[in-house]
């Protein structure tokens, strides 16, 4: 399996892993703990760190389709190579750092890191045209 496909697999795992801080915030949010009967209502009521954790988790779901498309374009077009590997890795690292910066309440730096991940996807999408 190519490195970009492994990165796609890890990005899929990040969809679940970014839920961990949300679940912790939900468990600590009130005296009854994690409300599995009404998790969306409890998530909507989160504030501060918990709300940022939820936003980071939601943003991973928003970023995943573009990354998946970019990896599949690279894979199908045969554009796998050093640059594709680098760009896929940059996206994964950017997403992890993005989540940490969201949790740490660092909005400007977080937005810059988001842009880096977004640009890595755009470049992967045009790699076939650069061959």
Secondary structure, DSSP 8 states (H G I E B T S, - for coil): --HHHHHHHHHHHHHHHTHHHHHHHHHHHSTT---SSSHHHHHHT--HHHHHHHHHHHHHHHHHHHHHHHHHHHHHHT--SHHHHHHHHHHHHHHHHHHHHHHTT-HHHHHHHHHHHHHHHHHHHHHHHH-
